[in-house]
Amino acid sequence: MTLGKVQKGIKCSVTDCNNEAVRSLSREKFSSSDLKLKEGRRVYLCEYHYKLWKKETKKLREFDRIRYGQK
């Protein structure tokens, strides 16, 4: 069984944050946020920054769910 980078203990992708990541997102999905990121293909977020991202993009994600017919 292979482990993902989050399970291996990768650090948060937000600049000046050294906490361990708990979630990963595609850079495209994350592009609507104002947080400054390190380079990389995917975005790895610690619990704190994931919560901030969810708050920042709540309305956008809600519109996407409505547009595609999901609850």
C-alpha positions as CSV (number, residue, x, y, z in Angstrom):
1,M,0.0,0.0,0.0
2,T,1.3,3.4,-0.9
3,L,0.9,6.4,1.3
4,G,0.0,9.9,0.1
5,K,2.2,12.9,0.9
6,V,-0.2,14.1,3.6
7,Q,0.2,10.8,5.5
8,K,3.9,11.0,5.0
9,G,4.0,14.3,6.8
10,I,4.3,17.0,4.2
11,K,4.2,20.6,5.4
12,C,1.6,23.3,4.7
13,S,2.0,25.0,1.3
14,V,1.2,28.5,2.7
15,T,4.2,30.8,2.9
16,D,5.7,31.1,6.5
17,C,3.6,28.1,7.8
18,N,5.5,25.0,9.0
19,N,2.5,23.0,10.3
20,E,1.8,19.5,8.9
21,A,-0.8,19.3,6.2
22,V,-4.1,17.6,6.7
23,R,-5.6,18.1,3.3
24,S,-4.5,18.5,-0.3
25,L,-6.3,20.4,-3.1
26,S,-5.5,21.0,-6.8
27,R,-4.0,24.4,-7.4
28,E,-6.9,25.2,-9.8
29,K,-9.4,24.6,-7.0
30,F,-7.4,26.8,-4.7
31,S,-6.9,29.7,-7.1
32,S,-9.8,31.7,-5.7
33,S,-8.1,32.2,-2.4
34,D,-5.9,35.2,-1.3
35,L,-3.3,33.1,0.6
36,K,0.3,33.2,-0.6
37,L,1.6,29.8,-1.6
38,K,4.9,28.1,-2.1
39,E,5.6,26.6,-5.6
40,G,4.1,23.2,-6.5
41,R,1.5,21.3,-8.5
42,R,-0.8,20.6,-5.5
43,V,-1.7,22.7,-2.5
44,Y,-1.2,21.1,0.9
45,L,-3.0,22.8,3.8
46,C,-2.8,22.5,7.6
47,E,-6.0,22.4,9.6
48,Y,-5.9,26.2,10.2
49,H,-5.4,27.2,6.6
50,Y,-7.9,24.7,5.3
51,K,-10.5,26.2,7.6
52,L,-9.7,29.7,6.3
53,W,-9.9,28.5,2.7
54,K,-13.3,26.9,3.4
55,K,-14.6,30.2,4.9
56,E,-13.2,32.3,2.0
57,T,-14.8,30.1,-0.7
58,K,-18.0,29.1,0.9
59,K,-20.2,31.2,-1.4
60,L,-18.3,30.0,-4.6
61,R,-18.6,26.4,-3.6
62,E,-22.3,26.8,-2.9
63,F,-22.9,28.3,-6.3
64,D,-21.0,25.4,-7.9
65,R,-23.2,22.9,-6.1
66,I,-26.4,24.7,-7.2
67,R,-25.1,24.9,-10.8
68,Y,-24.4,21.2,-11.0
69,G,-27.5,20.1,-9.2
70,Q,-25.9,18.8,-6.0
71,K,-27.1,19.4,-2.5
